[in-house]
Amino acid sequence: MAIECVGNEHALKACVDAVRKQGVVVQTGLHPHENPLDWFQVTFRDLEIKGAWAYPTHYWPRVIRLIASGLLPATRIVTKRITLDTAVTEGFDVLLDPAGAHLKILIDLSK
């Protein structure tokens, strides 16, 4: 299973590419516009695409276990770290760029 929670077409494609045959992709991120998938790959690999609103609390224990075990390398989705004073210019503006390559930008509040 792969969970796309960014609302970024590159992240959704990465999820489709990452799951095994007959895998499941759960889409929770809100996309600002239409997002074409490679439906040939979805059909050929017999993938299941599910939409989910928000983050149901019954998922949390499993996700926490997966992250703690290392099976879900959550730190890999953090592609940039910034400080609070640059959150708009180095965070939000960067994530809004359709040509951007960032998935998640972490705001470090300790600085």
Beta strands, then each sheet from edge to edge (+ up, - down):
strand 1: 2-4
strand 2: 24-27
strand 3: 48-51
strand 4: 78-83
strand 5: 104-108
sheet 1: 1+ 2+ 3+
sheet 2: 4+ 5+
end
